[in-house]
Amino acid sequence: MKRVSILLATGFEEIEALAPLDVLRRLNYDVELISMTNSYYVKSSHGVDIKADKLFDLEIMNSNAVVIPGGLPGATNLRDDDRVISLVKKFFNDNKLVAAICAGPIVLGKANILEGLEATSYPGFEEALKCKEYREDKVIVSKNVITSRGPATAFDFAFAIAKYLGLDISKLEEGMLFK
């Protein structure tokens, strides 16, 4: 089964979660919003309640990729959740895609998966990543990890995920006026 799981914790950045959801679903990929709270409704950093497709369970391990949006305190809530750290380590070690944007890469830093990789994040989080080389590119693909800068790069991030998963993005980029 081909599936991407997007993790939502209270305080996530809406566009950073919903841009990958939108792009991948337009490409007919199975994407699920996963609530890391005890409720299907997760409040974003701007007070918008988004309904997740499911609550966290171990079935998420069957996904091909995990996406970690930024936003505060969403990224710190994910970073401080031991289930998320275990999941990120397992996905990385199983050579599955791990993608994080904005403040989200702090989760990857805590999981210690960036030590030999290049990465990026929202400005100010550089030290928390513990990566080999920090760069300010919009999106960085390094091994099986994709990182991105912030809200303005959400669609660059989404298309990078789709491309990494082997999806043909050319028609969708054109249709969405992305390129």
C-alpha positions as a printed NumPy array, in Angstrom:
array([[  0.   ,   0.   ,   0.   ],
       [  1.319,   3.439,  -0.948],
       [  0.471,   5.96 ,   1.751],
       [  1.818,   9.183,   3.243],
       [  1.036,  10.09 ,   6.848],
       [  1.029,  13.748,   7.869],
       [  1.329,  14.215,  11.626],
       [ -0.764,  16.904,  13.303],
       [ -0.125,  18.214,  16.8  ],
       [ -1.744,  21.215,  18.434],
       [ -0.218,  24.361,  16.958],
       [  0.761,  23.037,  13.5  ],
       [  1.113,  25.403,  10.507],
       [ -1.887,  24.855,   8.226],
       [ -0.304,  25.411,   4.817],
       [  2.67 ,  23.193,   5.661],
       [  0.352,  20.261,   6.392],
       [ -2.316,  20.914,   3.779],
       [ -0.119,  21.729,   0.754],
       [  1.417,  18.202,   0.731],
       [ -2.032,  16.714,   1.387],
       [ -3.526,  18.664,  -1.525],
       [ -0.728,  17.986,  -4.026],
       [ -0.486,  14.274,  -3.253],
       [ -4.247,  13.732,  -3.323],
       [ -4.452,  15.521,  -6.683],
       [ -1.919,  12.934,  -7.86 ],
       [ -4.197,  10.15 ,  -6.524],
       [ -1.828,   9.203,  -3.718],
       [ -3.25 ,   7.915,  -0.433],
       [ -2.597,  10.565,   2.222],
       [ -3.814,  10.601,   5.797],
       [ -3.817,  13.354,   8.364],
       [ -2.878,  11.713,  11.654],
       [ -3.859,  13.364,  14.919],
       [ -1.242,  13.041,  17.624],
       [ -3.801,  14.34 ,  20.14 ],
       [ -6.737,  12.503,  21.704],
       [ -9.159,  14.169,  19.279],
       [ -9.835,  14.021,  15.562],
       [ -9.918,  17.828,  15.568],
       [ -6.509,  19.451,  15.902],
       [ -6.163,  23.199,  16.42 ],
       [ -3.59 ,  24.868,  14.171],
       [ -1.185,  27.648,  15.105],
       [ -3.748,  30.15 ,  13.797],
       [ -6.734,  28.7  ,  15.646],
       [ -8.198,  26.674,  12.763],
       [ -9.59 ,  23.265,  13.726],
       [ -8.637,  20.669,  11.118],
       [-10.237,  17.235,  11.216],
       [ -7.701,  14.424,  10.973],
       [ -8.477,  11.225,   9.113],
       [ -7.449,   9.108,  12.072],
       [ -5.879,   9.104,  15.488],
       [ -2.306,   7.853,  15.825],
       [ -1.951,   4.081,  15.85 ],
       [  0.796,   1.646,  14.912],
       [ -0.769,   1.085,  11.479],
       [  1.055,   4.262,  10.482],
       [  4.175,   2.083,  10.154],
       [  2.676,   0.789,   6.89 ],
       [  3.05 ,   4.225,   5.299],
       [  5.789,   4.971,   2.761],
       [  6.469,   8.414,   4.169],
       [  5.887,  10.622,   7.167],
       [  5.48 ,  14.404,   6.913],
       [  6.121,  16.734,   9.829],
       [  4.708,  20.244,   9.446],
       [  6.142,  23.185,  11.358],
       [  4.317,  25.839,  13.279],
       [  4.601,  26.541,  16.959],
       [  3.923,  24.965,  19.287],
       [  3.078,  22.146,  16.836],
       [  6.695,  21.296,  16.01 ],
       [  7.743,  21.299,  19.662],
       [  4.715,  19.156,  20.546],
       [  5.812,  16.613,  17.908],
       [  9.46 ,  16.841,  19.039],
       [  8.445,  16.104,  22.629],
       [  6.282,  13.094,  21.704],
       [  8.27 ,   9.854,  22.115],
       [  5.969,   8.081,  19.628],
       [  6.996,  10.575,  16.936],
       [ 10.715,  10.243,  17.67 ],
       [ 10.473,   6.429,  17.5  ],
       [  8.478,   6.654,  14.271],
       [ 10.978,   9.025,  12.621],
       [ 13.922,   6.802,  13.577],
       [ 12.157,   3.692,  12.268],
       [ 11.179,   5.324,   8.964],
       [ 14.683,   6.689,   8.458],
       [ 16.344,   3.356,   9.28 ],
       [ 13.901,   1.509,   6.992],
       [ 14.844,   3.925,   4.165],
       [ 11.32 ,   5.376,   4.045],
       [ 10.842,   9.064,   3.344],
       [ 10.94 ,  11.465,   6.286],
       [  9.926,  15.026,   5.365],
       [  9.829,  18.081,   7.63 ],
       [  9.275,  21.786,   7.015],
       [  9.807,  25.062,   8.883],
       [ 10.331,  24.266,  12.597],
       [  9.473,  20.598,  11.913],
       [ 13.109,  19.566,  11.334],
       [ 13.731,  19.99 ,  15.088],
       [ 11.988,  16.613,  15.366],
       [ 14.621,  15.119,  13.046],
       [ 17.364,  16.736,  15.11 ],
       [ 16.04 ,  15.178,  18.313],
       [ 15.822,  11.809,  16.538],
       [ 19.508,  12.232,  15.536],
       [ 18.935,  11.297,  11.9  ],
       [ 20.524,  14.358,  10.283],
       [ 24.11 ,  13.875,  11.49 ],
       [ 25.514,  12.989,   8.048],
       [ 22.982,  14.911,   5.963],
       [ 22.329,  18.363,   4.563],
       [ 19.19 ,  20.085,   5.832],
       [ 17.316,  23.358,   6.13 ],
       [ 14.613,  24.843,   8.355],
       [ 13.022,  28.087,   9.388],
       [ 15.734,  30.572,  10.458],
       [ 16.777,  30.211,  14.085],
       [ 16.478,  26.417,  14.326],
       [ 19.843,  25.605,  12.699],
       [ 21.577,  24.336,  15.864],
       [ 18.683,  22.061,  16.835],
       [ 19.027,  20.074,  13.61 ],
       [ 22.49 ,  18.636,  14.33 ],
       [ 23.047,  18.139,  10.602],
       [ 26.263,  17.764,   8.609],
       [ 25.603,  20.939,   6.607],
       [ 22.903,  23.563,   7.068],
       [ 21.803,  25.349,   3.883],
       [ 19.2  ,  28.007,   3.127],
       [ 17.754,  26.386,  -0.022],
       [ 13.946,  26.267,  -0.303],
       [ 14.006,  22.466,  -0.231],
       [ 16.806,  20.001,   0.412],
       [ 16.669,  16.309,  -0.436],
       [ 19.419,  14.39 ,   1.349],
       [ 19.24 ,  10.603,   1.308],
       [ 15.654,   9.727,   2.338],
       [ 15.046,  13.054,   4.101],
       [ 13.4  ,  16.182,   2.69 ],
       [ 13.536,  19.454,   4.608],
       [ 12.143,  22.866,   3.695],
       [ 12.21 ,  26.465,   4.963],
       [  8.695,  27.575,   5.863],
       [  5.162,  28.553,   4.817],
       [  6.219,  30.216,   1.555],
       [  7.996,  27.019,   0.459],
       [  5.093,  24.669,   1.255],
       [  4.291,  23.915,  -2.393],
       [  7.981,  23.464,  -3.29 ],
       [  8.074,  21.002,  -0.381],
       [  4.897,  19.217,  -1.526],
       [  6.137,  18.795,  -5.101],
       [  9.533,  17.568,  -3.834],
       [  7.744,  14.88 ,  -1.811],
       [  5.67 ,  13.845,  -4.84 ],
       [  8.748,  13.729,  -7.069],
       [ 10.673,  11.685,  -4.477],
       [  7.784,   9.189,  -4.392],
       [  8.136,   8.775,  -8.162],
       [  4.961,  10.595,  -9.145],
       [  4.725,  12.485, -12.431],
       [  4.316,  16.079, -11.293],
       [  4.703,  17.894, -14.641],
       [  1.003,  18.184, -15.549],
       [ -0.011,  19.086, -12.004],
       [  2.683,  21.771, -11.734],
       [  1.363,  23.265, -14.974],
       [ -2.291,  22.895, -13.975],
       [ -1.718,  24.557, -10.599],
       [  0.333,  27.338, -12.26 ],
       [  3.307,  26.318, -10.139],
       [  5.79 ,  26.438, -13.03 ]])
